[in-house]
Amino acid sequence: MQAFQIRRKVTAASGFAELGLYQEAVEELEELPAATRDDIPVLATWLQVYQSWGKWSEAAAVAERLIQK
């Protein structure tokens, strides 16, 4: 997957989260290559999705991973 495709998926996931379409946001993020899943923009988007969705334990786990970066 090319860089512009990764950015598109991250942007789409963020947009879905803003619209309250959390499952669609998760689907976009889960389609990303494994090598990109620990990138800061990807983790930040996961955090946004989980916080918006009210999934606090998942959000805390992602926040911890972000802090370690």
JOZITA-V164602 format. One record per backbone hydrogen bond with DSSP energy under -1.0 kcal/mol. CO is the residue of the C=O (numbers start at 0). NH is the residue of the N-H. If there is no record, write none. Layout:
BEGIN
co->CO nh->NH
co->CO nh->NH
END
This chain:
BEGIN
co->1 nh->5
co->2 nh->6
co->3 nh->7
co->4 nh->8
co->5 nh->9
co->6 nh->10
co->7 nh->11
co->8 nh->12
co->9 nh->13
co->10 nh->14
co->11 nh->15
co->12 nh->16
co->13 nh->17
co->14 nh->18
co->15 nh->20
co->16 nh->19
co->19 nh->21
co->20 nh->24
co->21 nh->25
co->22 nh->26
co->23 nh->27
co->24 nh->28
co->25 nh->29
co->28 nh->31
co->32 nh->35
co->33 nh->36
co->35 nh->38
co->38 nh->42
co->39 nh->43
co->40 nh->44
co->41 nh->45
co->42 nh->46
co->43 nh->47
co->44 nh->48
co->45 nh->49
co->46 nh->50
co->47 nh->51
co->48 nh->52
co->49 nh->54
co->53 nh->55
co->54 nh->58
co->55 nh->59
co->56 nh->60
co->57 nh->61
co->58 nh->62
co->59 nh->63
co->60 nh->64
co->61 nh->65
co->62 nh->66
co->63 nh->67
co->65 nh->68
END
